[in-house]
Amino acid sequence: RVPVGDGPPIDVRLDDSSLTPEGQEITFPARTADHVDIELIATSTPRFDPARANAVGFAEVRIGDLVVAETVRMPLDLLDRAGDRGAHLPLSLVMTRLRTSPDRWQRGDDEHRLDRTFTLPDGRTFTIDGTVRLDDDAPDHLLDQVLGTGGSTRVDASSRLQGVPAARASRALDDDPATAWTAAFGSGTGTWIELDADAPATVDHVTLSVVADGLHSVPRTVTVLADGKAVATRDVGPVAEGPGARSDVTIDLDQPVRTDRLRIVVDDIDPRRAPGADPGEPPLPVAIAEITGTGFATVPTSGTVDDTCREDLLTLDEEPVPVKVQGPLDDGTLRLSGCEPVTTGSGTHRVVAAEGSTSGLDLDQLTWRSTGDDTDPVLDGDRDGPIEPVDPPATVERVDAGRTSVAVDLRADGDPFWFVLGQSASAGWEIEVDGATAGRRTVVDGYADGWYLTPDGAGPIHIELRWTPQRTVLVGMAISAIAVVASIVVLLRSKRGSPPPPLPRPSLLPRSTDLTAGTWTDAAVTGALTAAAVALASRPWIGLVCGLLAAAVSRRPVVAWSAAALGPAALTAARLLDRPELGWLALGILVAAVVPDVIRTRGRPTASP
């Protein structure tokens, strides 16, 4: 739904064109407006558990020639305070792209590319270095170009295992059975791998070496396409599985074809699931170790990263910056370095990295270093010459950290210093210091608790930190334990004497002995009130279910007994189905069982003693 200005909204059903780079065009009569809203009123359902899907969003929204650029401005205060004297000091600008861990493939990166703006009070000359990672969304053939494993046959696939560049499509054509193309988690059926050779070959069969180690799903039905036309659809049949097993499956084509492009599509799979996987979790992906019989040239098993200077990865003020990429490093990342120093003037500058999906590389971190002449320190205006490094005023000798307490032994030289607890700031931490005086708790580094300590003198300092909210938890647990013991005593004593009178409080079951049916009016009012209250606290459909249950209990109080089974069942389903909202349903069932009895009791006349 697209409301444009104050005019009536336009409702549009997005079709397959909205999934293409060009996008789906939405047209409407010309209007004068100062704002355009886009409201999502319905979404598609993924082929796996919707609760595990990423949020809905748009890659691009284009409105005429309007272009909006988002850049992150780096801090200004320190350079402003340095003023003219800052030109003499070393300066490093560290730029880090906000991203998720590669193994958390369910979530996307906060920043698709590095884009930073910074302001300098003076001209500088910088050297550049940084860290680069292979982009998880880049096509497989592009990663082959970056890693030097591309050949005369281009190999691509519908997907690859998230966060694992070594699972790219070309690993099924490298003549190495130890490597394999692995599809992405959640890909299921319809996944494909495509071979595009530089010269045609005559093909009458294709042999697939299927990974059948029990840790991957196995293809059940496969279709082979030549130049986009189906030339064979075959059932793979059962394969022998075992640790590290590879099973060769030969697919004979309907007739020999001469082609330079083959696509193998997995139409159906024999699913395998990870041990202990939750219900609704997608099956494990398929993997193919080798594709033979095509006559197409294989690709290199390994290669080297091209470390020549290139100008397509980084720009400064829209001008290309020559850089080179080297690696890979031990952690799988690549190293980026500038080919030559970069000189900038004073004022505002913008650094933009290339999109990883088109370059194959994501710039995760970039450091611009400028030495300065180090002759006029900013932090100590009364001292001539550079600032010399000094020893810290205190050193940590022992740390004993528990779940709710931290004990630290320090040795101080007598000068005051900051003691910082590297956890999120909270007033719940209480500090006791022996050998020094602690100032008030202060937020340090924008997130942590810190205390300014003034030592009594040179020597040892002992610090005790306690998480005080734990005391409330322990008191609550003690009260609960006492209540349980008291309830057991009351229960045992009640068995020996007369039954106690009913307690003046609502309970899960009807407390009155009058189990006659309520009126339809009572049921309607009770159900409506319960539905409204539960819906406000949880979700509308939960409110509706609990309202109907409350109405049924009002008409037939004995129905309240059903809550004893429905409530635990809802809690169990919440855990097994990974649906936390069912916990609200369990609580709503309890409310639906209690509210009608409360209303009936308050409306019943009482007799004087």
MARVOBA-187335 format. One line per field, with one value per residue (C-alpha): x, y, z; residue number from 1; residue in one letter. Coordinates in Angstrom, 2 decimals, always signed. Layout:
BEGIN
xx c(X, ...)
yy c(Y, ...)
zz c(Z, ...)
pos c(NUM, ...)
code c(a, ...)
END
This chain:
BEGIN
xx c(+0.00, +1.51, -0.07, +1.31, +0.83, -2.73, -4.30, -5.92, -3.47, -2.55, -2.74, -0.34, +0.30, +4.02, +4.81, +8.00, +9.38, +9.79, +12.46, +14.64, +17.35, +15.15, +12.25, +8.50, +7.27, +4.22, +2.48, -0.33, -1.69, +0.69, +0.32, +1.97, +3.27, +6.00, +6.05, +5.52, +4.80, +5.21, +3.13, +3.43, -0.03, +0.79, +3.93, +4.88, +5.42, +8.91, +9.41, +10.68, +9.51, +8.39, +9.65, +13.19, +12.91, +14.57, +12.44, +10.84, +12.56, +13.43, +16.82, +16.02, +13.15, +13.40, +11.18, +11.90, +15.43, +15.52, +18.69, +19.28, +22.78, +23.39, +26.82, +28.10, +29.76, +32.80, +33.28, +34.32, +34.99, +38.59, +39.80, +37.88, +39.58, +42.99, +42.56, +45.65, +47.98, +46.45, +48.42, +51.57, +50.20, +49.77, +46.18, +44.45, +40.92, +39.53, +36.42, +34.61, +31.62, +28.69, +28.15, +27.07, +29.26, +29.59, +28.17, +24.97, +23.63, +20.01, +20.72, +21.90, +24.61, +23.62, +25.86, +26.24, +29.27, +31.56, +30.55, +32.13, +32.38, +35.09, +36.25, +39.89, +41.09, +44.19, +45.70, +47.06, +48.92, +47.59, +48.70, +45.91, +45.46, +42.45, +40.68, +38.64, +36.23, +34.63, +31.04, +28.45, +26.00, +28.46, +27.92, +30.21, +32.06, +32.99, +34.58, +36.51, +37.91, +38.98, +40.60, +42.23, +40.25, +38.31, +38.82, +37.45, +34.24, +32.18, +30.33, +27.43, +24.67, +21.35, +22.95, +25.90, +26.38, +26.16, +29.48, +31.52, +33.15, +34.85, +31.38, +31.00, +29.80, +33.19, +34.24, +32.06, +34.21, +37.73, +38.48, +38.93, +36.44, +37.43, +35.73, +32.06, +29.44, +26.97, +23.65, +22.44, +20.48, +16.77, +17.26, +15.27, +14.01, +14.59, +18.24, +20.57, +24.16, +25.11, +28.18, +28.90, +31.84, +33.76, +33.20, +30.36, +30.74, +28.61, +26.99, +25.00, +25.18, +26.09, +27.57, +27.04, +29.17, +26.59, +27.72, +25.89, +27.50, +24.24, +24.96, +23.45, +20.11, +20.24, +18.73, +15.72, +14.78, +17.06, +16.43, +19.21, +18.76, +20.88, +20.70, +17.61, +15.70, +15.07, +16.89, +16.45, +14.46, +15.49, +14.86, +18.16, +17.04, +18.49, +22.20, +24.58, +25.23, +28.03, +30.66, +32.42, +30.54, +30.28, +27.78, +28.05, +24.75, +24.73, +21.92, +21.51, +20.10, +17.06, +19.39, +22.90, +23.06, +25.74, +25.82, +28.05, +25.63, +24.24, +22.11, +21.40, +18.24, +17.36, +13.58, +13.07, +15.22, +15.37, +15.67, +18.11, +17.95, +20.58, +20.67, +18.45, +16.94, +13.74, +10.52, +9.99, +13.70, +14.60, +16.37, +20.11, +21.30, +22.39, +26.03, +27.68, +31.39, +32.00, +30.21, +31.77, +30.82, +30.12, +33.37, +33.72, +37.13, +37.68, +38.66, +41.80, +41.80, +43.55, +44.72, +46.27, +44.70, +45.62, +47.61, +48.00, +46.74, +43.09, +40.82, +37.38, +37.21, +37.53, +36.88, +37.73, +35.52, +34.34, +37.91, +39.30, +41.95, +44.43, +44.62, +45.75, +44.37, +46.58, +45.88, +44.16, +45.14, +44.87, +41.29, +40.14, +40.13, +42.21, +44.45, +43.99, +46.71, +47.09, +49.36, +50.59, +50.05, +46.86, +46.94, +43.84, +43.08, +41.21, +37.43, +34.92, +35.74, +33.78, +35.14, +32.98, +33.76, +32.43, +29.37, +30.51, +27.83, +29.39, +33.08, +33.10, +34.85, +33.54, +35.78, +35.21, +37.75, +39.80, +42.51, +43.89, +47.18, +48.93, +52.17, +52.24, +55.50, +54.85, +56.19, +53.32, +51.27, +47.64, +46.99, +49.68, +49.98, +52.51, +55.09, +57.49, +58.27, +56.42, +54.50, +56.59, +54.92, +54.39, +53.81, +50.18, +49.37, +48.10, +48.42, +45.98, +47.43, +44.35, +40.75, +38.16, +34.92, +31.71, +28.19, +27.18, +30.48, +33.99, +37.07, +40.18, +43.63, +45.64, +49.03, +49.09, +51.91, +49.85, +48.48, +44.69, +43.32, +40.11, +38.92, +36.58, +34.30, +33.92, +30.19, +27.11, +26.64, +24.14, +23.42, +23.06, +26.83, +28.08, +31.79, +33.86, +37.51, +40.23, +43.31, +41.74, +38.76, +36.25, +34.40, +30.85, +29.94, +30.42, +29.65, +32.99, +33.60, +29.91, +28.80, +30.78, +30.82, +33.88, +35.06, +37.82, +40.05, +42.38, +44.85, +45.75, +49.35, +51.57, +50.76, +48.03, +44.33, +41.52, +38.21, +34.92, +32.07, +28.62, +25.52, +22.96, +19.74, +20.68, +19.74, +16.14, +16.14, +17.48, +14.87, +12.15, +13.41, +13.51, +9.94, +8.81, +10.51, +8.86, +5.48, +5.89, +6.80, +3.88, +1.49, +2.66, +2.15, -1.35, -2.19, -1.02, -2.87, -6.05, -6.24, -6.50, -9.18, -12.21, -11.79, -10.97, -13.49, -13.05, -10.40, -11.63, -9.53, -9.98, -8.61, -8.10, -11.33, -14.77, -14.74, -18.50, -20.44, -23.06, -22.12, -25.36, -25.22, -24.87, -27.02, -26.09, -25.78, -23.25, -21.31, -21.23, -20.09, -17.48, -16.15, -15.93, -14.11, -11.66, -11.00, -10.30, -7.95, -5.98, -5.75, -4.32, -1.63, -0.83, -2.32, -5.84, -6.22, -5.15, -7.70, -10.42, -9.59, -9.48, -12.69, -14.54, -13.14, -14.23, -17.73, -17.88, -16.76, -19.39, -22.12, -20.73, -18.37, -17.16, -15.36, -12.77, -11.27, -10.11, -7.62, -5.68, -4.84, -4.93, -2.52, +0.37, -0.32, +0.11, +3.39, +4.68, +3.72, +5.51, +8.74, +8.47, +7.26, +9.55, +6.48, +6.95, +3.55, +1.91, +3.18, +0.74, -1.96, -1.21, -1.50, -4.69, -6.24, -5.59, -7.29, -10.26, -10.71, -10.55, -12.43, -15.93, -15.72, -14.64, -17.58, -20.06, -18.79, -18.92, -22.49, -23.67, -25.38, -23.66, -25.33, -24.50, -23.23)
yy c(+0.00, +3.31, +6.48, +9.43, +12.71, +13.24, +11.41, +7.98, +5.06, +2.75, -0.99, -3.09, -6.83, -7.39, -9.97, -11.79, -8.63, -7.15, -9.81, -8.69, -6.00, -3.76, -4.05, -3.61, -0.20, +1.28, +4.03, +6.38, +9.80, +12.67, +14.23, +16.99, +15.55, +16.06, +12.46, +8.92, +6.01, +2.30, -0.02, -3.82, -5.36, -8.99, -11.11, -14.39, -17.57, -19.12, -22.79, -23.34, -22.32, -18.66, -17.96, -18.54, -16.13, -12.73, -9.62, -8.27, -5.40, -3.74, -3.72, -0.49, +1.99, +4.42, +7.49, +9.31, +10.73, +11.02, +9.51, +9.13, +8.27, +6.97, +7.49, +7.16, +10.28, +9.62, +11.45, +15.10, +16.13, +14.95, +16.59, +19.78, +19.97, +19.34, +22.30, +23.47, +21.58, +18.27, +18.50, +17.60, +14.38, +10.91, +10.20, +6.92, +6.67, +3.19, +2.26, -0.99, -2.30, -3.44, -7.09, -10.40, -13.42, -15.57, -18.60, -16.71, -17.10, -16.51, -12.78, -10.22, -7.62, -4.21, -2.57, -4.04, -1.87, +0.51, +4.17, +6.74, +10.53, +12.29, +15.86, +16.95, +20.30, +20.15, +18.36, +14.86, +12.08, +8.59, +5.02, +2.47, -1.11, -3.21, -6.54, -8.01, -10.96, -12.86, -11.70, -14.34, -13.07, -12.83, -15.35, -18.37, -17.54, -14.14, -15.81, -18.04, -14.93, -13.46, -16.69, -17.58, -20.80, -19.75, -21.69, -21.94, -23.41, -21.01, -22.73, -21.17, -22.44, -21.32, -21.13, -22.28, -23.14, -19.93, -18.56, -21.28, -20.00, -23.41, -24.87, -22.86, -24.51, -24.88, -27.41, -29.93, -29.55, -29.43, -33.16, -33.42, -35.76, -34.30, -30.99, -30.47, -27.95, -27.69, -25.88, -23.47, -24.44, -24.12, -24.41, -27.66, -28.68, -26.67, -26.01, -26.19, -26.06, -24.80, -25.39, -22.84, -23.88, -21.73, -24.26, -26.75, -30.47, -33.50, -34.92, -38.15, -38.65, -36.88, -38.59, -37.03, -37.99, -37.37, -36.78, -39.49, -39.25, -39.00, -35.32, -34.12, -34.66, -36.85, -35.98, -38.16, -36.75, -34.77, -32.88, -32.02, -28.95, -28.13, -24.51, -24.09, -27.13, -30.29, -33.27, -35.80, -36.25, -39.26, -40.78, -41.12, -44.05, -45.14, -44.55, -46.25, -43.97, -43.97, -41.72, -39.80, -41.75, -40.57, -42.33, -42.09, -41.58, -41.68, -39.87, -40.89, -38.12, -38.76, -38.27, -36.88, -33.08, -30.63, -27.78, -25.44, -24.93, -27.58, -27.12, -29.94, -29.25, -31.18, -31.59, -33.68, -34.76, -37.55, -35.26, -35.71, -33.63, -32.62, -34.64, -32.97, -30.56, -28.84, -29.73, -27.45, -26.88, -27.15, -30.33, -30.48, -29.30, -31.52, -31.69, -32.89, -33.72, -34.10, -33.78, -35.82, -37.05, -33.61, -33.18, -29.70, -28.60, -28.84, -25.83, -25.43, -27.11, -24.13, -20.70, -17.48, -14.12, -11.48, -8.91, -6.35, -2.84, -2.24, +0.82, -0.79, -1.47, +1.91, +5.60, +8.79, +11.74, +9.77, +9.31, +5.75, +4.75, +2.14, -0.83, -4.44, -7.58, -10.33, -13.57, -15.53, -15.10, -17.81, -16.82, -16.98, -13.22, -11.28, -8.29, -4.97, -2.33, +0.92, +0.97, +4.47, +7.14, +9.18, +12.94, +14.80, +18.43, +19.89, +19.63, +16.81, +13.65, +10.51, +6.97, +4.40, +0.73, -1.28, -3.50, -7.01, -8.64, -7.13, -7.10, -10.39, -8.70, -6.98, -4.43, -5.27, -2.89, -0.03, +1.94, +5.25, +6.14, +9.51, +9.99, +13.77, +15.29, +14.54, +17.89, +19.54, +17.17, +18.06, +16.27, +18.10, +21.72, +22.63, +20.03, +20.49, +17.61, +14.37, +12.47, +9.65, +6.32, +5.78, +2.71, +2.12, +3.28, -0.18, -3.77, -6.65, -9.61, -11.82, -11.97, -14.35, -13.91, -15.74, -15.47, -12.69, -11.46, -10.43, -10.27, -8.45, -7.98, -5.04, -3.53, +0.26, +2.81, +5.34, +7.44, +7.59, +5.50, +4.24, +0.72, -0.50, -3.55, -4.61, -5.38, -3.38, -0.45, -1.12, +0.38, -3.19, -3.54, -2.66, -2.12, -2.52, -1.49, -2.23, -0.04, +2.79, +5.15, +4.62, +7.46, +7.21, +4.74, +6.28, +5.01, +4.54, +3.93, +4.44, +1.12, -0.07, +0.64, +2.51, +3.82, +6.36, +4.89, +6.94, +4.56, +4.99, +4.62, +2.39, -1.28, -3.90, -3.10, -5.64, -5.03, -6.90, -6.41, -7.89, -8.03, -6.81, -7.74, -11.35, -10.75, -10.12, -13.34, -15.32, -13.78, -14.67, -18.24, -18.49, -17.19, -19.68, -22.53, -21.49, -21.27, -24.77, -26.21, -24.38, -25.70, -29.27, -28.82, -27.43, -30.28, -32.92, -31.32, -30.91, -34.65, -35.24, -32.65, -31.11, -29.57, -25.86, -23.31, -22.13, -19.44, -16.01, -15.96, -17.18, -20.58, -22.55, -24.55, -23.20, -22.64, -22.59, -25.79, -24.36, -25.76, -24.83, -23.29, -19.53, -17.43, -16.68, -13.01, -13.84, -16.00, -13.27, -10.55, -12.80, -13.95, -10.41, -9.04, -11.95, -11.72, -7.98, -8.27, -11.21, -9.67, -6.45, -8.39, -10.88, -11.33, -10.99, -14.68, -15.72, -13.30, -14.82, -18.39, -17.48, -15.45, -18.45, -20.67, -18.15, -18.05, -21.86, -21.94, -19.34, -21.50, -24.80, -24.26, -27.84, -26.91, -25.18, -28.61, -28.54, -25.79, -28.34, -30.10, -27.26, -24.98, -27.48, -28.63, -25.06, -24.67, -27.97, -26.93, -23.60, -25.44, -28.20, -25.95, -23.03, -20.75, -18.52, -16.89, -20.15, -19.35, -16.41, -18.86, -20.99, -17.93, -16.86, -20.30, -19.87, -16.46, -17.90, -20.60, -18.19, -15.08, -16.66, -18.02, -14.61, -12.93, -15.59, -15.32, -11.50, -11.58, -14.13, -12.73, -13.52, -14.37, -12.68, -14.96)
zz c(+0.00, -1.13, +0.27, -1.71, +0.10, +1.28, -1.64, -1.60, -1.21, -4.05, -3.28, -5.36, -5.45, -6.03, -8.70, -9.75, -11.36, -7.88, -7.26, -10.18, -10.10, -12.27, -9.83, -10.29, -11.40, -9.69, -11.63, -10.63, -11.71, -10.99, -7.53, -5.57, -2.30, +0.27, +1.52, +0.25, +2.59, +1.86, +4.03, +3.96, +4.26, +3.31, +2.89, +1.27, +3.25, +3.01, +2.29, +5.83, +9.30, +8.95, +12.48, +11.20, +8.26, +8.13, +8.33, +5.15, +3.37, +0.07, -1.59, -3.44, -3.65, -6.58, -6.85, -10.10, -10.03, -6.23, -4.74, -1.01, +0.18, +3.69, +5.21, +8.77, +10.15, +12.28, +15.64, +15.56, +19.16, +19.51, +16.29, +17.14, +20.52, +18.94, +16.60, +14.77, +17.10, +15.94, +12.72, +14.63, +16.15, +14.68, +13.64, +12.82, +11.39, +12.04, +10.05, +10.83, +8.87, +11.04, +10.18, +11.62, +12.24, +9.08, +10.92, +11.83, +8.31, +9.35, +9.73, +7.24, +7.73, +9.12, +6.51, +3.03, +2.37, +4.22, +3.81, +6.14, +6.30, +8.34, +8.81, +9.11, +10.50, +8.30, +5.33, +5.88, +4.12, +4.96, +4.45, +4.17, +5.30, +6.12, +6.32, +3.47, +3.43, +0.58, +0.15, +1.01, -1.63, -4.52, -7.36, -7.29, -10.52, -9.07, -6.03, -8.43, -10.12, -6.76, -5.54, -8.84, -9.33, -12.41, -15.62, -19.13, -17.66, -15.58, -12.72, -10.80, -8.53, -7.12, -3.66, -1.58, +2.05, +4.04, +5.26, +3.50, +0.27, -0.12, -0.84, -4.08, -7.27, -8.97, -6.31, -8.16, -11.30, -9.84, -10.20, -6.42, -4.66, -1.28, -2.18, -3.01, -3.95, -1.07, -1.38, +1.29, +4.39, +3.67, -0.11, -0.37, -3.79, -6.96, -6.22, -9.23, -10.45, -13.91, -16.11, -18.86, -21.08, -23.53, -26.32, -27.00, -26.43, -27.30, -24.15, -23.85, -20.07, -16.86, -13.78, -10.36, -7.37, -4.62, -1.04, +0.92, +4.36, +6.33, +7.02, +3.74, +2.05, -1.06, -4.48, -5.33, -8.74, -11.07, -14.31, -16.78, -19.00, -22.07, -23.21, -21.04, -22.44, -20.42, -21.94, -19.12, -15.91, -13.84, -10.43, -8.63, -6.52, -3.19, -2.61, -0.19, +2.77, +5.28, +6.87, +4.11, +1.41, -2.21, -4.49, -8.29, -10.12, -13.94, -15.77, -19.43, -21.62, -23.82, -26.79, -27.28, -27.40, -28.40, -25.94, -23.99, -21.09, -18.76, -15.67, -13.18, -11.15, -7.98, -8.32, -5.19, -2.25, +0.29, +3.33, +6.19, +9.37, +11.86, +15.10, +17.69, +15.16, +16.23, +14.41, +11.45, +10.91, +7.21, +6.02, +5.54, +2.09, -0.79, -1.88, -5.10, -5.02, -8.77, -12.11, -14.93, -18.38, -19.82, -21.73, -20.24, -18.95, -15.20, -13.09, -10.94, -7.55, -5.97, -7.00, -5.80, -5.11, -7.68, -5.69, -8.43, -7.74, -8.58, -8.48, -8.23, -4.47, -2.76, -3.48, -1.62, -2.51, -5.58, -6.82, -7.00, -4.45, -5.77, -3.40, -3.56, -1.91, -0.52, +1.32, +2.51, +6.17, +8.83, +9.74, +6.11, +5.60, +3.08, +3.64, +1.89, +1.59, -0.30, -3.31, -2.48, +0.22, -0.09, +0.51, +1.63, +2.34, +5.28, +5.43, +5.00, +3.08, +2.22, +1.88, +0.06, -0.53, -3.46, -3.08, -2.16, -4.30, -7.44, -6.47, -4.55, -1.61, +1.54, +3.24, +6.90, +8.41, +7.05, +8.85, +7.59, +9.36, +9.35, +11.30, +11.86, +13.11, +16.83, +18.09, +19.97, +22.14, +22.65, +25.91, +27.86, +26.71, +29.43, +28.43, +25.54, +23.25, +22.59, +25.27, +26.57, +27.39, +31.12, +33.27, +34.35, +37.91, +38.84, +37.62, +38.05, +39.95, +40.41, +39.19, +40.67, +38.73, +39.65, +38.29, +40.72, +42.15, +41.11, +43.34, +42.09, +43.62, +42.32, +43.07, +42.80, +42.78, +44.76, +41.90, +41.26, +38.39, +36.81, +37.60, +34.83, +34.90, +31.28, +31.47, +30.57, +32.98, +35.76, +39.18, +40.44, +40.94, +44.42, +45.07, +48.24, +48.19, +50.72, +50.32, +48.32, +48.17, +45.39, +43.71, +42.42, +39.68, +36.23, +32.73, +30.94, +27.21, +26.57, +28.07, +31.12, +34.86, +36.13, +39.50, +40.07, +42.79, +44.99, +46.68, +50.36, +49.18, +47.14, +47.67, +47.29, +46.76, +47.13, +45.34, +45.83, +43.35, +44.03, +41.84, +44.40, +42.50, +43.20, +46.83, +45.80, +43.79, +46.77, +49.10, +46.63, +46.39, +50.19, +50.48, +47.84, +49.71, +52.99, +51.25, +49.81, +53.22, +54.86, +52.21, +52.82, +56.60, +56.06, +53.70, +56.17, +59.09, +57.05, +56.50, +60.26, +61.05, +59.43, +56.01, +56.11, +54.82, +51.24, +50.79, +49.66, +46.50, +42.93, +42.04, +38.86, +39.47, +40.47, +44.22, +44.66, +44.98, +42.64, +39.23, +37.52, +34.08, +33.81, +31.55, +27.97, +28.91, +31.64, +29.18, +26.53, +28.97, +30.58, +27.23, +25.83, +28.89, +28.93, +25.18, +25.36, +28.35, +26.97, +23.47, +24.88, +26.75, +23.97, +20.49, +19.04, +18.14, +21.66, +23.11, +20.91, +21.96, +25.66, +25.37, +23.93, +26.70, +29.38, +27.90, +27.95, +31.60, +32.47, +30.91, +32.20, +35.17, +35.00, +31.75, +33.94, +34.50, +30.87, +31.76, +33.79, +30.52, +27.97, +29.85, +30.13, +26.58, +25.30, +27.21, +25.80, +22.26, +22.75, +23.44, +20.84, +18.00, +18.92, +19.21, +22.29, +21.80, +22.90, +26.40, +26.36, +25.35, +28.42, +30.66, +28.91, +29.50, +33.23, +33.13, +31.20, +33.85, +36.81, +35.63, +35.32, +38.88, +40.21, +38.47, +39.69, +43.26, +43.38, +42.10, +44.73, +47.89, +51.19, +54.51, +57.82, +60.60)
pos c(1, 2, 3, 4, 5, 6, 7, 8, 9, 10, 11, 12, 13, 14, 15, 16, 17, 18, 19, 20, 21, 22, 23, 24, 25, 26, 27, 28, 29, 30, 31, 32, 33, 34, 35, 36, 37, 38, 39, 40, 41, 42, 43, 44, 45, 46, 47, 48, 49, 50, 51, 52, 53, 54, 55, 56, 57, 58, 59, 60, 61, 62, 63, 64, 65, 66, 67, 68, 69, 70, 71, 72, 73, 74, 75, 76, 77, 78, 79, 80, 81, 82, 83, 84, 85, 86, 87, 88, 89, 90, 91, 92, 93, 94, 95, 96, 97, 98, 99, 100, 101, 102, 103, 104, 105, 106, 107, 108, 109, 110, 111, 112, 113, 114, 115, 116, 117, 118, 119, 120, 121, 122, 123, 124, 125, 126, 127, 128, 129, 130, 131, 132, 133, 134, 135, 136, 137, 138, 139, 140, 141, 142, 143, 144, 145, 146, 147, 148, 149, 150, 151, 152, 153, 154, 155, 156, 157, 158, 159, 160, 161, 162, 163, 164, 165, 166, 167, 168, 169, 170, 171, 172, 173, 174, 175, 176, 177, 178, 179, 180, 181, 182, 183, 184, 185, 186, 187, 188, 189, 190, 191, 192, 193, 194, 195, 196, 197, 198, 199, 200, 201, 202, 203, 204, 205, 206, 207, 208, 209, 210, 211, 212, 213, 214, 215, 216, 217, 218, 219, 220, 221, 222, 223, 224, 225, 226, 227, 228, 229, 230, 231, 232, 233, 234, 235, 236, 237, 238, 239, 240, 241, 242, 243, 244, 245, 246, 247, 248, 249, 250, 251, 252, 253, 254, 255, 256, 257, 258, 259, 260, 261, 262, 263, 264, 265, 266, 267, 268, 269, 270, 271, 272, 273, 274, 275, 276, 277, 278, 279, 280, 281, 282, 283, 284, 285, 286, 287, 288, 289, 290, 291, 292, 293, 294, 295, 296, 297, 298, 299, 300, 301, 302, 303, 304, 305, 306, 307, 308, 309, 310, 311, 312, 313, 314, 315, 316, 317, 318, 319, 320, 321, 322, 323, 324, 325, 326, 327, 328, 329, 330, 331, 332, 333, 334, 335, 336, 337, 338, 339, 340, 341, 342, 343, 344, 345, 346, 347, 348, 349, 350, 351, 352, 353, 354, 355, 356, 357, 358, 359, 360, 361, 362, 363, 364, 365, 366, 367, 368, 369, 370, 371, 372, 373, 374, 375, 376, 377, 378, 379, 380, 381, 382, 383, 384, 385, 386, 387, 388, 389, 390, 391, 392, 393, 394, 395, 396, 397, 398, 399, 400, 401, 402, 403, 404, 405, 406, 407, 408, 409, 410, 411, 412, 413, 414, 415, 416, 417, 418, 419, 420, 421, 422, 423, 424, 425, 426, 427, 428, 429, 430, 431, 432, 433, 434, 435, 436, 437, 438, 439, 440, 441, 442, 443, 444, 445, 446, 447, 448, 449, 450, 451, 452, 453, 454, 455, 456, 457, 458, 459, 460, 461, 462, 463, 464, 465, 466, 467, 468, 469, 470, 471, 472, 473, 474, 475, 476, 477, 478, 479, 480, 481, 482, 483, 484, 485, 486, 487, 488, 489, 490, 491, 492, 493, 494, 495, 496, 497, 498, 499, 500, 501, 502, 503, 504, 505, 506, 507, 508, 509, 510, 511, 512, 513, 514, 515, 516, 517, 518, 519, 520, 521, 522, 523, 524, 525, 526, 527, 528, 529, 530, 531, 532, 533, 534, 535, 536, 537, 538, 539, 540, 541, 542, 543, 544, 545, 546, 547, 548, 549, 550, 551, 552, 553, 554, 555, 556, 557, 558, 559, 560, 561, 562, 563, 564, 565, 566, 567, 568, 569, 570, 571, 572, 573, 574, 575, 576, 577, 578, 579, 580, 581, 582, 583, 584, 585, 586, 587, 588, 589, 590, 591, 592, 593, 594, 595, 596, 597, 598, 599, 600, 601, 602, 603, 604, 605, 606, 607, 608, 609)
code c(r, v, p, v, g, d, g, p, p, i, d, v, r, l, d, d, s, s, l, t, p, e, g, q, e, i, t, f, p, a, r, t, a, d, h, v, d, i, e, l, i, a, t, s, t, p, r, f, d, p, a, r, a, n, a, v, g, f, a, e, v, r, i, g, d, l, v, v, a, e, t, v, r, m, p, l, d, l, l, d, r, a, g, d, r, g, a, h, l, p, l, s, l, v, m, t, r, l, r, t, s, p, d, r, w, q, r, g, d, d, e, h, r, l, d, r, t, f, t, l, p, d, g, r, t, f, t, i, d, g, t, v, r, l, d, d, d, a, p, d, h, l, l, d, q, v, l, g, t, g, g, s, t, r, v, d, a, s, s, r, l, q, g, v, p, a, a, r, a, s, r, a, l, d, d, d, p, a, t, a, w, t, a, a, f, g, s, g, t, g, t, w, i, e, l, d, a, d, a, p, a, t, v, d, h, v, t, l, s, v, v, a, d, g, l, h, s, v, p, r, t, v, t, v, l, a, d, g, k, a, v, a, t, r, d, v, g, p, v, a, e, g, p, g, a, r, s, d, v, t, i, d, l, d, q, p, v, r, t, d, r, l, r, i, v, v, d, d, i, d, p, r, r, a, p, g, a, d, p, g, e, p, p, l, p, v, a, i, a, e, i, t, g, t, g, f, a, t, v, p, t, s, g, t, v, d, d, t, c, r, e, d, l, l, t, l, d, e, e, p, v, p, v, k, v, q, g, p, l, d, d, g, t, l, r, l, s, g, c, e, p, v, t, t, g, s, g, t, h, r, v, v, a, a, e, g, s, t, s, g, l, d, l, d, q, l, t, w, r, s, t, g, d, d, t, d, p, v, l, d, g, d, r, d, g, p, i, e, p, v, d, p, p, a, t, v, e, r, v, d, a, g, r, t, s, v, a, v, d, l, r, a, d, g, d, p, f, w, f, v, l, g, q, s, a, s, a, g, w, e, i, e, v, d, g, a, t, a, g, r, r, t, v, v, d, g, y, a, d, g, w, y, l, t, p, d, g, a, g, p, i, h, i, e, l, r, w, t, p, q, r, t, v, l, v, g, m, a, i, s, a, i, a, v, v, a, s, i, v, v, l, l, r, s, k, r, g, s, p, p, p, p, l, p, r, p, s, l, l, p, r, s, t, d, l, t, a, g, t, w, t, d, a, a, v, t, g, a, l, t, a, a, a, v, a, l, a, s, r, p, w, i, g, l, v, c, g, l, l, a, a, a, v, s, r, r, p, v, v, a, w, s, a, a, a, l, g, p, a, a, l, t, a, a, r, l, l, d, r, p, e, l, g, w, l, a, l, g, i, l, v, a, a, v, v, p, d, v, i, r, t, r, g, r, p, t, a, s, p)
END
